Amino acid sequence: MVRFPFIRFAVITFLAALVLFPIPSFADQPPRVFAFYYAWFDEQTWTPDHVADMPAEQYVSRDPNAIARQIDQAQGAGIDSFVVSWLGPGNPTDERFKMMLDLAGGKGFSATIDFEANQYGSRQALIDALTYVRDNLEPHGAFARVNGKPILFFWRQQVRSVEEWAEIRNAVDPNRDQIWIAEGVNVAYQRVFDGHHLYSIAWSPDVNYTLNDWSKRVRRAGADKLWVATVMPGYDDTRTTRADKFARQREDGNFYRSTWNAAMQSHPDLVVITSFNEWVEGSMIEPSATYGNLYLDLTREYAAQFKAQPPLSTDEKILAAATNTPRPTRAPTASPTARAQNAPTQTATVKPTLGPSPTPTATPIEFAAYRTTEILRVRALPNTSAEILGKLPRDFVLDVLGRSQDSQWLAIAYPDFGSLGWVSAEFVTPRSGLEQFPVEGAPEPPPTPAVAPQDSDALPSWY
């Protein structure tokens, strides 16, 4: 009998604690810095034909000593977790990710996967791969977590509709025990996912506008959604065979500084760096022959600033995003090494007219599964005389950003789902509902003569 008062007191104390100290939501976790990481380099990678710069110390991704060194470098620069591009069970990236988890666990570091959804030909294959991640990778103590939940990043989830992803997640994670981060420029996926990031912002003519604009879009998708702001040192994929290859100059670290400042002004929940070591696309911050440790030094300085910012409540973040309220930050001065001070300025140009229109959308667009009805060309402008950027397969789910004034062309996210391309609406289904999209500010197509059917933007199945 004498124990009952103590029990009542303990229960009352516990309930009071829940009221005074509520369980945090996704958006209440401490600031964290992630960095995309790639584990597919070998002896054939390090040639001028493949990469624009060379690592300060060349390596192969299967070498555990190289992985251990990279973890130390990242951790010393204030990075908390690697986001490792993962191509499925049995792939070399799977074994190397397991190796990374074991090494990270002994260093107080963590890692998660970037799940490449375009690698799987069926819904069941996606379910099987995600089930493997859940059962075989997530239990490791070094698998990255936010508020105690495993966090997964996704690449090109746009290959499946929102409705399909709802079914996939209900099969793999019905209780929402994981955190799923989508990428790209279609926030409609937040109906299923828990947060959003733009993998690349190198295309943006104004990174401050872009990151703040997308912060607002994610906040509008739901108060509990995570906004993951992207920072980049630059970009250069001009040594690839891509039709849309381009470069964004680094400006001796100034572009990286501008993306960090823009990211912090957008009130992010998390920051992700693109990338730690994507050498083929020239977005790496890993020590290089040209820049030495400059980008690790900058990362250390800015990551410390980000983590030192006073936390905002969810309501404060929504209000700040809606009103463009700046968060006080100081612009740090780089601490360049002698090599970095003497490094040559990269001569590169920004590909023009890429990225979402700088005109904000008043209300979020409702999702519709717009798909290609044929193999379809993607053009730089809304007319058949414009440069061909590439092609899309039949039945491809489009991220529609806008339309031409006559609704005959659709502006889509292409090819990195952060760049702008145009497709003929004639070969997109459904044909209805296009008026919901804003008119993009591209030039009206000039009058063109009628073309023969073989010149249509729809391509034969054998193309």
N, C-alpha and C positions, 0 to 999 in steps of 0.2 A: 504493500500500500504506500509506503513512504517513497517508492520510486516514481509514482505517477506524476507528482508535481514536476519532477525533473524531466520526465518525458514530455509533459505539456510545455514546459519551458523550452526544451530543445526543438519541439515542433514549431512553436511560435517564433523562435529565433530563426529557424530555417526559412519559414515563410516570409519573415521580415527581410531576410537577406535576399530572397527572390525579388521582392519589391524594390529594395534599395539598390541592389546590385543585379540587375537582370542579366540573364544569359545573353552574351553578345550575339549580334547578327553577323552575317558574312562581312558586312561593311565596317565592322568594329574592330577587326584584327589589327595588330601592330603593323606599321608600314613594312613592306617586304620588297626586295629587289630580285627579280628573276632575270635570266639571260638565256636566249636560245643557243643551243649547243648541237654540234653535228659530229657524228662518230663514223664517218665513212671515208676518211682520207687514207691513202696508201702511198707507196713509193712513187706512183705515177702522177700524183697530184701536183707536185711542186715543180712546175715548169712555167715559163712565161706565157705559154699558150693557154694555160688554164687559170692562172691567178694573176692579179694586177700587182700584188706585193707578196713578199715571202715572210713566213714566220721567223722570228728571231732564232728559234731552234726548231728545225724541221722534225716531224714526227709521223708516226702511223697510228691510226685510231685504235688498233688492237693492243697497243703497248700500255700496260697498267702504269708504268712510270710516267708516261706522258699525261695520262688522266689524273694521276695524283698531283703532278706539277700544276696542271690547269685548275684543279680544285683549290690548291693553295693560292694561286694567282687571283682567282675570282674571289675567294673568301677575304684575302687581304685588301681587295678593292671595294669591299662592302656588299658584294653580291651574296644573297642567301641561298639561292637554288638555281640549278641548271634545268632548262626545259629541253629535253633531248628528243630530237626527231626520231620517231620509232616506227618501223615498218612492219611490225607484226611478229608473232611467235616464230621462232626458228630462224629469223633473219639475223645477220651479224649485228644489227643494231640492238637486238634483244639481248644477246650475250654481253655486248659492251655496256648496255645499260645496267645489267645485273652487276657487272664488274664495278661500274661507277657507284652503285648503291653501297656495295661492300666497302669501297674506299672512302666514300663520303661519310659513312656511319662512324668511322674511326676519327673523323676530323670535325664533327659537329656541323657538317654541311648536309644539304639535301638535294634531291633531284626528282623531277617528274617527267612525264612524256608529253611530246607534241604528237597527238594521234592523227596520222595522215589518212583521213577518211576516204580519199580518192584511190587508195590502194585496194579497196575491197569491192568485188563485183556484185555482191548481193547483201541484202539486209541481214540475213543469217550470218554471213561472214563477219559483218560488223559486230553483231551481238557476240559471236564466239570470241573475237579478238578482245573486245572490251571485258568479257567475262574472264578471259585469261589475265588481263591486267588486274582486275579486281582480286582474283583468287591467288595469283602467283607473284605479283609485283608490289601491290599496295601494302601487304602485311609487313614488308621490310621497314625497319625503324627509320631508315633514311629517306623513305618516300615522302616527298614534300606535302605538307599539310598546312591548312589555314583554319584556325579555330578548331583544330583537332580533326578536320575532315581532309581526306586526300583530295588534291587539286589536280585536274587534268586539263591540258590545253588541246584544242582541236584545230586542225588545218583543213581547209576546204570542206567544211561540213555542208557547204552549199550543194554538193552532189546529191544530197537527199533533201526532201522537203521537210518543213517543220513538223508536219503530221507524222512522217516516217520516223523522225528523231524522237517524237513523243513515244511511239511504240517501242523503239530501240531502248530508250532510257527506262521505260516501264519494265522491260525485260531484264535489264542489267542492274538498274539502281532504283527500284520501285520506291524505296523509303527516302530517297534523296540523301544518302549517306556520303555522297561525293560532291565535289564542286566542279562543274563543267564550265570552261571558258571558251566561247566561240570567237571566231575571227572574221574579218571582212567588213562589208559595208551594209549588211542587212540585219538590223536590230530585231527583226521579227523572230529570229531564232531565240531571243530571250524568253519566249513563251516556254521553252524547254530548258535552255541553258541558264547558268547562274551569273554570268559575267561576259564581258566582251573586250576585245582588243583589235587594233589594226596592226597586222604583222609589219607592214611597211608604211612609212610616211615620207619616203624619199621622193615620191611623186608630188608632194604638196608644195605649192608655191608660197604657202604661209602656214608653217607648222603650228604657230600659236593659235590661229583661227581653227585649223583642222582639229587639234586635240581638244580645244574648248568646245567646239561644235559637237564632237562625238561624245564628250562627257555629258552634255545636255541630253543627247539622244538616248544614252544608256540610262541616265537617271529617269527619263520619262518612261522607259520600259518597265521600271519598277524600283521602288525605294530600296529593296534589298539586293539589287543587282550590283555586281562589282565592276567598276570602271578600271581597266588595266591600261595605263598610258604607256605608249611606246616611245623609246628614245633610240636614236641611231647616229653613228658617226659619219655616215655617208653610204654610198652604194655605187657599185660598178660591176655590171655583168656583161660588159662589152666583149669579153672573150668567149662567151657562149654562142650558140647558134640560134638563139631566140630571135624572132622577127621584131620584137619590141624592146630589144636591149637598149639600155641607156646608163648614164652615170650621173651621180649627184656628188659634186666635189666636197671634200672634207673641210677645206679652208683652214687647214692646220688646227683643227679642233673646234672652230667656231660653229660649224653646223651642229656638232654634238652638244656644245654649250646651249645653243638655241633650242634644241629639242628637249634638253633637261629642264630649262627654264619654262618652256611651254608646258611640259608635262606637269611640273609642280603647280603651275597656275591653274591647271584643269582639275585640281583637287582629286587626284586618283586614290583609289584604295590600294592598288599595287602598281609597280612600275616594271616593265619588261624591256630588256635591252635586245635589240636586233642588230648585231648578235655578238656572242662571244667569239665564234670562230667559223662564220660562213665565208670562207675565203673565195669561193667561186663567184659569189655575188658581191664581194668586196665590202661587206658590212661588219667586219670583225673588229673587236677591240683588243684581241689577243696581241701580245707584243710582236712587233713586226720589224723587218729590216729597215723600213723607211721611217717609222714613227717611234720605234723603241717602246717605252712604257707610257707614252703620253696618255693613251686612252684609259689605261688602268689608273693612272694618277687622277685624271679628270673624274673617272667613275667613283673613286674613293671620296673625292671632295663633294660631288653632287649627291651621292648616296647618303653621306652623313647629313647633308642639309635636308634631304627628303625625310630621313628618319627622325630628325630633330624637330620637324614641324609640329605644332600643337595639333592634336587630333580634333577633327570636326565630327559632330553627330551626323547621322543620316539626313536629318532635316536641314542642318546647316550646309551640307554638301549640295543638296537639291537647290536650296536658295542661292548659294554661291554660284552654282552653274547657271541658274536661270538669269541671274543679274550680272554675270561676268565680274563678280567681286574678286579682286586680286588677293592672293595670299602673300604677305610680305616675304620676300626672299632677297638675298643679296647675290649679285652676279659675281661668282668667284673668278679669281685669276688663276690660270693654269700654272702648274709647277713643272714646266717642261725640262726634260733632260737636255744636255748639250746636243745630242743627236736630233732630238725633236726640234730644237731651236733652228737647226740648220737644215731641216727636212724641206724638200722642194714642195711647192704648192701643186696639188694635183690639178691638171688641166682637164676639165670635164664640163659637160653641159647638162642642164636639166631638160628632160624631155618635156616639151610644152603641152599645154591643154590637157594635162592628166589630173585625175582626182575629181571628187564630187564638186558640184557647182558651189561657189562661195556664197550663194544666196540661200539663207536658212529656210528650211521647210517649216511652215507654221504648225502643222500637226503631223504626227507620225503616220506613215503609210501602212495601211493594212496589208498583210501578206496574202499573196496569191501565188500559186505554184505556176509561174510562167515558165514554159518549156519550149525548146526548139522543136520544130516538127521535121526538120531536115538537118543534114550537116550544113553548117551556116558560117559564112565569112563574118569576121569582126573587122570593122573599119574605124579609121581614126576620126572621121567626120560623117555626118548623116547624108551621104550620097554615094552613088556607085562609082564615082571617079576618085574617091578618097583612098588613101593608103590602106592596104590590107594588113592588119595586125596579126591575124591568125585565123583559126577556125574552131568551131565548137561542134561536138558530136550531136547526133539526133537525141532528143529527149533529155537534153541538158537543162538543169534548173538554173534560171537566170536570176541574178541580183539586179533588178531594174531600179535605176536611180532617177530616171526622167524620160522625157520624150521630146521629139521635135514638135514644132508648132502644129503641123498637120497630122501628128500621131502616126506617121508612116515609118518612123525610126524610133528605136528605143535606146537610151543611154544605159549601158550596163557596166558593172564592175568587171574589169578585165585588164591584164591576165592574172594579176596577183591579188585580185579582189580588193584593190585599192587604187586601181587605175581605171580610166574611163575609155570605153569603146562604144561603138554603135552597131546595132544589128537591125535588119529589116523586119518590121512588125508583121509583114506578110507571112513570115515563116515562124511565128511565135503563137502559141496557144496558151490561154484563151485570148481571143481578139478583143474581148470586152473588158471594161474597167480601166482602160489606159488613161482616162481623164483624171484619175486620182494622182497621177505622177506629175511633178512640176515640169514646166517647159524649160529645157536646158538652154543655156545661152550660146549654143553653137550656131555658126552661120547657117542660114537657110540654104538648102541644096540648090545649085544652079539648074536651070532647065536643061534636061538631057533628052536626047532622042530615045524613042522606044528601042529596047534591046531585044535581041533574040533570046528565046528561053535558055539556051546554053550559057548565056552571059549572066543569068540570074545569080543572086548571092547565095541561093541554095545550091549545094554541090551534090553531084551524084554519089551514091553510096560507096563507090569504089575509090573516091577521092582521098 
